[in-house]
Structures are given as structure tokens and as C-alpha cells.
Amino acid sequence: IPVVSIVGYTNAGKSSLLNKLTRAGVLAEDQLFATLDPTTRRLPLPNGKDVLVTDTVGFIQRLPTELVAAFRATLEEIKESTLLLHVVDISSPL
């Protein structure tokens, strides 16, 4: 099954997108690092095939040392992905 990893900076809307696509019901808060573990859900496509969609831990500049392990999980997830879906918050000054 192909894997789509949703990647981007923390608080960019990755969890909200996963919820919208898959009705996952994962926590989606307006706060940094609401997601500390990758979450994967199955998404049926119109052609009858499925993909797995993964919400990853967000990128951040100057990552605090206590969050390195959580971010490492994101790197493990994306290296196995078929497609990276980069979510960008256009209202962010970054």
C-alpha cells in the first residue's frame, strides 16, 4: 500500500488535514507540538485502491533537545513514504 506522509512545520495544519481526509479524529490544536507521535490512517481512493496517510511530528527551527526523539520518528516515517505532502501555513511569517 502506498504511504503519503504529511510533513511541514509544527502548527501548519497537518493534523487538521489528516482529520479532513480520513475522519481520523486526532488531536488538532492551535499549539506547538500537539502531535508528538506519527499517526497513520487508511484513505480509500475513488479508484477503489487505498493509501496510508501519516500525520508526522512537525518541523521546527532550533529543535529543543527533549523533542529530538519525537522528530526522529518523523524521519523514520518519511523515509518509507511513497509521497511527501508538504503543508505550508501561508499566514506564517517563516
N, C-alpha and C positions, 0 to 999 in steps of 0.2 A: 504494500500500500504506500503510495507517495506521501511524503510528510512536508507540510507547509509550516515553517516557523515564523511567527510574528515577532519581529525584532524592532528595536528603537529605544530611544532614551526613556528613562523612567517617567511615568505620568504622562505619556504621549497618547494613551488610549488603547493600548494593546489588549488589555483585559476586556474593555468595552466592545472591541471588535470581535474578540472570541465569543463573547456572550451573544452578540447580534447574529453572528454566522451560525452558531451551534446551539444556542439557547442553553449554554453551559451553566449559567448561574454562579460563576466565580466572582469573588470579591473584586469590585471595581470602584476604588475610592480616589478622591482627589488628594492624594498624598504620595510622597516619595516611598517607593518600595512597598506598596500594598501587596505586591506579588513577590514572594521570596523563593518560590519553587516553581519550576515549569509545570504547566498544566496542559494536558493533551485531550482533545475530544475528536470523535469521528464526525465528518461532514459528508453527507450524501450529496453527490453532484447530480445535475439534471440528466446526464448521460447514463445514470444508473451505477456509476462507479463511486467509490468512496476515497476520501483523503483524510489523513490525520492532520489536525491543526493544533499547533503548540503555541501557547502564550508563554513567552520567556521572561526572565528577570531583566529589567531594563538597564540600558547602558547609563553611565553617569561619569562625568568628569571628576577626577580626584576621588576615586572609589575608596571609601573607608575600609580599613583592613578587616573589620569584622564581617564585611559583606563579600569578601573575596570568594569564599566557598560557594555562596549563592550564585555569584556571577560565573564561576567555573561551571556550574550546572548548565547555564545558558550556552556556554561554549561547547559543552558536550552535546547538547541538543542540536545546535545548528550545524555541527559538522556532519550529522547524519541526515540532514534535510535535503529534500529534492528541490525546494524553492524557499527563498527567504523573502518575506513580505515586510518591507521596511515601512513602519508607521512613523509619520512626522507630524508634530503639532505645529501648524503654520502660524499660530499665535505666539509661539515661543521665540524669545529673542536670540536663541542659540543659532 
